[in-house]
Amino acid sequence: MNIEPNTLAWQDAYKLLIGSVLPRPIAFVSTVSRAGEANLAPFSFFTGICADPMLVCFAPMVRGSDGGKKDTLRNIEDTQEFVINIVGEKLAQQMNDTAIEYGPDVDEFESVGLTKEASQKIQAPRVKESDVHLECVVERILHFGEHAGAGSLVIGKVVLVHVRDELYKDGKIITELLQPIGRLAGQTYTKATTDTFVLERKTGPQKAGETS
């Protein structure tokens, strides 16, 4: 069948999108408001962009309940910084608990029992229980509408990466120890290391004049 997204209610278009683009990694984003109040929320529209400069991005949608900006986006616009805490299996339940729409004066760290750890280059705190943290400053924020179903793209420049010592060997993070999880459709998640396979990337035929 063929489906034109502009013929759908935004909720149905959203279901079509999240049921097609998966599994999705989760950005567990910690921020701090101008008043110094910490905020923590998960976003599954998240990926890397490039390595030099090291850029990552995530996309907070407009709140479906009232059409307002999420606290995470508002804090980032005000402070120009944030931390992406990578979610492993051990953080799954607490990550999910922070997805509740708390008021801006609620500290999600305290609500779900996670520990704040000071960042080194920015003011926003890290989640101590996470094994990888990306301290970021804003590179650019793009907005795509202000109505329910619309959203923004937050691009951050990574200024410091924290990795738990035992996870990092020979310049690589050991995935089996990180145990990342991914978001599927609805309320379903996947364990990224449960069933994996290897595909070696082949090199293409050498063009005339090229040397190996």
SVG drawing of the C-alpha trace seen along z (x, -y; Angstrom):
<svg xmlns="http://www.w3.org/2000/svg" viewBox="-6 -31 55 45">
<polyline fill="none" stroke="black" stroke-width="0.4" points="0.0,0.0 1.0,-3.6 0.4,-6.1 0.8,-9.9 1.8,-11.2 -0.1,-14.5 -3.4,-12.6 -2.9,-11.2 -3.5,-12.6 -0.2,-13.4 -0.6,-10.6 -1.0,-8.0 1.9,-9.5 4.0,-9.2 3.1,-5.5 4.0,-4.9 7.4,-6.6 8.4,-4.9 7.2,-1.5 9.5,-1.9 12.6,-3.6 13.9,-1.1 15.6,0.0 16.5,-3.5 19.2,-4.3 18.1,-6.4 19.6,-9.7 19.1,-10.1 19.5,-13.9 20.3,-15.8 20.1,-19.6 19.9,-22.3 17.6,-25.4 18.7,-29.0 17.5,-28.7 19.7,-25.6 17.0,-23.0 18.1,-19.7 16.1,-17.8 16.4,-14.3 14.4,-12.9 14.8,-10.2 14.6,-10.7 14.7,-8.0 15.1,-10.2 18.9,-10.3 22.0,-9.6 25.6,-10.7 26.4,-13.1 30.2,-13.1 33.5,-12.6 35.4,-15.8 33.9,-17.9 32.2,-15.2 28.5,-16.1 25.4,-14.3 21.8,-15.2 18.4,-14.3 14.9,-15.5 12.5,-16.5 8.9,-16.7 6.4,-19.4 4.4,-18.1 1.3,-16.4 -0.6,-17.3 -0.5,-21.1 1.6,-22.0 4.4,-23.4 8.1,-23.0 9.6,-20.2 11.7,-21.3 14.8,-19.7 14.5,-21.9 13.8,-25.0 16.8,-24.4 19.1,-23.8 17.9,-27.0 18.6,-28.9 22.0,-27.4 23.3,-26.1 24.5,-22.8 23.4,-19.3 24.7,-15.8 23.7,-12.6 23.9,-9.7 24.0,-6.3 21.3,-3.9 22.4,-0.3 20.1,2.5 20.6,1.6 19.1,-1.9 16.1,-0.8 13.4,-1.1 14.6,-4.4 15.0,-5.8 11.4,-4.8 10.2,-6.4 11.6,-9.8 9.4,-9.8 6.5,-11.0 5.6,-14.6 6.8,-16.1 6.5,-19.8 9.6,-22.0 10.2,-22.2 10.6,-18.4 14.1,-16.9 13.8,-13.6 17.2,-12.5 15.6,-12.5 12.2,-11.1 13.7,-7.9 16.6,-7.5 19.6,-8.3 22.7,-10.1 23.9,-13.5 27.6,-13.6 29.3,-16.9 30.4,-17.4 33.8,-18.9 33.3,-21.3 29.6,-22.3 27.1,-22.9 24.5,-20.2 25.0,-17.2 25.7,-13.6 23.9,-10.4 26.5,-8.7 25.0,-5.2 25.4,-5.5 28.6,-4.1 29.1,-6.6 28.4,-10.4 28.7,-12.9 29.1,-16.5 27.8,-18.7 27.4,-22.4 24.9,-23.5 26.1,-23.7 22.6,-24.5 18.9,-24.1 16.4,-23.8 12.7,-24.1 10.0,-22.5 6.7,-23.9 5.2,-24.8 2.1,-22.5 1.5,-19.1 3.4,-16.5 6.1,-19.0 9.5,-19.1 13.1,-20.4 16.5,-19.1 19.2,-19.8 22.7,-19.4 25.4,-19.3 29.2,-19.4 30.7,-16.8 33.4,-18.6 34.2,-15.7 33.4,-12.0 33.4,-10.0 33.7,-6.2 33.8,-3.7 37.3,-2.3 36.5,1.4 34.4,0.6 37.2,-0.9 40.0,1.1 42.3,0.5 40.4,-2.7 37.0,-1.0 34.0,-0.6 33.1,3.0 29.5,3.3 28.9,6.5 29.8,4.6 27.8,1.5 24.7,3.6 22.8,0.8 19.1,1.0 17.0,-0.3 13.5,-1.6 11.1,0.2 7.4,-0.7 4.9,-1.4 6.3,-0.4 8.6,2.2 12.4,2.2 15.2,4.4 18.5,5.6 21.1,4.8 23.6,7.5 21.1,10.4 21.3,11.7 24.0,10.2 25.8,11.2 28.8,10.0 28.9,8.7 32.4,7.9 32.3,4.9 33.8,5.7 36.0,3.4 34.9,2.3 36.8,2.9 39.8,0.7 39.4,-2.1 42.0,-2.8 44.8,-5.0 44.2,-4.2 46.8,-2.5 46.1,-0.3"/>
</svg>
